[in-house]
Amino acid sequence: MDLIIVESPSKAKTISKYLKGKYRVDASGGHIRDLPQKTLGVSVEKNFEPRYVTSPGKEEIIRRLTDEAKKADRVYLATDPDREGEAISWHLQTVLGLPEEGENRIEFNEISPRAVEHALQNPRRINYNLVDAQQARRVLDRLVGYKLSPLLNNKIRNGLSAGRVQSVALRLVVDREREISAFVPEEYWTITCELQDTGKKHAPFRAVLEKEGGKKLKIRDQAKADAVLAALAAGQYSVGAVKSTVARSHAPAPFTTSTLQQDASNKLGLSAPETMLMAQHLYEGMDLEGEGHVAFVTYIRTDSTRVSAEAQAAAREYIAGRYGKEYLPAKPNFYASKKGAQDAHEAIRPIDLSRTPESVKKLLDKKHYSVYKLIYERFIASQMAEALYDSMQADILNGVYTLKASGKALRFAGFTVAYQEVKKEDEEESKGLLPPLSDGDPLTPLSVKPEQKFTKPPVRYTDASLVKAMEDKGIGRPSTYASIISVLGKRNYVEKEGKYMKPTEIAYRITDMLVHYFKDIMDVGFTAAMEERLDEIEDGGKDWRSIIGEFYPPFEEQLRHASTDGDEMTEILCEKCGRPMVRKQGKYGTYLACSGYPACSNIVSETAAEVSEVPCPKCGQMMVVKTGRYGKFLACPNYPACRSTMPFGEKKEEDVLEGVCPDCGKPTKKLRSRTGKTYYGCSGYPECKFMSWDMPTGEKCPQCGGALVRTARGVKCANKSCTYKRKDSDAKE
C-alpha cells in the first residue's frame, strides 16, 4: 500500500476519508527537523550553513514514519503548497531516506476528492528553489533574532526578543502612538443648511457649505463662522448646476489571507491569530455529525485573488439559480493581484458551494461558522454584478458662497444582496435622492446650523489596520501576519484598549534602541526590499547564501558597535587573569568586564551597593541590596564564595524584636531567609553573630550549655543532639 504523509492529523483524516482506505495517510505534526532551539544553529564561517536537528518530541513520529515508509510501495509527500510545506517535505525526504530526485511530492490547493486524486496522478520532484527560499528566510530570521535578543536583554532587561519583521511591525505601532501624542487639534467649523423649494412641493434636503468665491472655504474660528452666517442670512439661496448620474460599485475580490484577517477583525471582532486558527481548521477538515471529516475551504495562506475556471463556473451557476440571471455580469469577474504578490495559489474560497453556511450552521460552533460564512459570501459576491445607484449632486448658490447637496439611492443591489462591505469610520450613511431641482430655482432656508469641530489624531492600529499596513508596505508575508501580531501581544509589547493596540513602556525602549543602532533593519523600505530579494530565490534567480552574505557583515558591525558603545578601557586589572577591565553600561548600572572575554568572563558591579541591616544567614556578613529582573533583593557581599540571597522589602520583619540572645542578652530580630523561612538573629550584629531558626528564650541549656528556644510544643535545646525539653509554662515562671 502507498503511504501519503501530510502535516496535521486533521488533514490526514480528511484525505483518508476521501481516498476510502486505498492509501495509508499519516501526519508528521509539522516540521520534524529544524534549527536547534537553544543555540544559533547557523555556521557563519561556513557560508551560513544551517545545522538541523530533530525537532523536540518528534523522535517517535520519525520512527513510525520510517517503518511505514519501508513497508510502503511508494511514499507521497503531501504537505502544504507553499515554501514552508516544501521545506517540510524536503526534511521528510532527507530523514526517511527517500531518493533526492524522486517524484514523490504532490500538492493541492484544496482538500477535495477531485483535487487529491489529480495530485496523485501528477507527482513531481521537490522544488529546491522553494526549499532555498524557506531556508534563507529561516536562517536570516535566526541570525537577526539570536543576535538582537541578547543585546536587548543586556541593555534593557531580561526576557526580551527582537525579530527582523516583528520589530519593524512594533515600530509602526510605536510611531503611530507618538503621532497621536504629538497631535495638536485644530479648530474648524462646518455650516449645514436645511433647504426647501419655495413652493414647498418637495421634501427638505441638506446642503453643506464648501466654497467662497469659487475656492475651497476653510473656517478656522468662530469670528469667521459668524461673518459667513451673517452673509448667508443677508443673501438668497438658489439652485446652481445639477448633475444626475448612475454610480457603480464593483464587487470586491475574493479573500486573500490579508483581506480575510481584516474583514474578520472588522465584522466579527476576531484577532488575526484567531481568524487563522478557524480558517486552518476549515481548510484541513472538521468532523461533521453523520459525515465524518470534511474540508470546507481552499488553502488559506495566499496573496492571490485568482480563481479557477471551474470554481468561477460553479459560482455563476449558483448565483443564477439563487438570485437570478440579472445578478450575473456579462463576463466573469477577474481581479488583479497586488504588486509583488507571489500568486502561487487561488484566492480563499469554499470548496463546495452546495455546502451553504445555512446548511452547516447547526454543525459548526459560532466562530467557525462565522468565518466560513464570511468566506462563502465574499466569494459569491466576487462573481456577481455591480451594484447600481442613482446619484444626484447639486450646487446651491448664495452670493459668493457655494454649498454642496448630494443624494444617492439604490437602483440595483447587485453583489450587495450577498455581501455588505464594512463602512469606513468617516463615511456617512447613504442618503436618499434629492428632490427634483432645476438651475435657478429659488430655495427657502429652514435652518442654518454652524458646528465647531476639531481635527482628530491618527487612529491607533487594530489587528485589521496593522495587517493592511504590513501588506501595503511590503513587510512580512501572508503566512506571517498573524504570528507577528500574536508575538507582540504575548511579549506584552502592545496591550489592547478595546480593539486598538497601544504600545507598552518597554516597546518604546526596544524601538528606540534598535532604531538608534540598526537603522537598516528597522527601516520599513529596507525590510520590504529584503522580502523582495527573498522572493527572488524562489524564482531561481538568486543564491540564498549570497543574499545573506551581503546582509550579514554590515549587520555584524552594527551589532558590535551597539554592544560596545559607551565602553571605556580602565587601568583596573582583572583579579582572575590580570587583563585590563572594561567599564560597561548595563541594565542595572555600570560594571567592569574583563577585556579577555570570552576566555575570561569575570564581571564586577561598579554600582555602589546599599548595605542592609540583615545578616547573611550563611556567613553572617551584612547583606547588600541588588536589583534583578524581578526587582530588588538581598545578596551576600561575599559572592561568589557565598551565594546566599533573600527577598527584599516584602515584610519589614527586621524591625520586629522577638526573643533574647543567649550569648549577649540583647533582643533578637525576626528575619526571613531567601526561601521565605523565618529565623532570628541578634540585634547586636556584627559584634554578636547568634542566629536560630526558633525564637531564643535567652537561657542556656542546663544539660549541654546550648541555646534554649521556644517552639509550638514548648521549650527545648537548639542542639539537635541534646534531649532537654520542658513545658512552655516553665519558661514563663
Secondary structure, DSSP 8 states (H G I E B T S, - for coil): --EEEES-HHHHHHHHHHHTTSSEEEE--S-SEES-SSS--EETTTTTEE--EE-TT-HHHHHHHHHHHHH-S-EEE---SSHHHHHHHHHHHHHHT--TT---B---SS-SHHHHHHHHTS-B---HHHHHHHHHHHHHHHHHHHHHHHHHHHHT-TT----TTHHHHHHHHHHHHHHHHH----EEEEEEEEEEETT--S--EEEEEEEETTEE--B-SHHHHHHHHHHHHHS-EEEEEEEEEEEEE-----B-HHHHHHHIIIII---HHHHHHHHHHHHH-EEETTTEEE--BS-S--------HHHHHHHHHHHHHHT-GGGS-SS-------TT----S--B-BS-TTS-HHHHTTTS-HHHHHHHHHHHHHHHHHTS--EEEEEEEEEEEETTEEEEEEEEEEEE-GGGGT------TT------------TT-EEEEEEEEEEEEE--------HHHHHHHHHHHT-S-TTTHHHHHHHHHHTTSEEEETTEEEE-HHHHHHHHHHHHH-TTTT-HHHHHHHHHHHHHHHTT-S-HHHHHHHHHHHHHHHHHHHHHTT-EEEEEE-TTT--EEEEEEETTEEEEEETTTTT---EEE-S--EEEEEE-TTT--EEEEEEETTEEEEE-TTTTT---EEE-SS--GGG-EEEE-TTT--EEEEEE-TTS-EEEEETTTTT---EESSEEEEEE-TTT--EEEEETTEEEES-TT---EE-HHHHH-
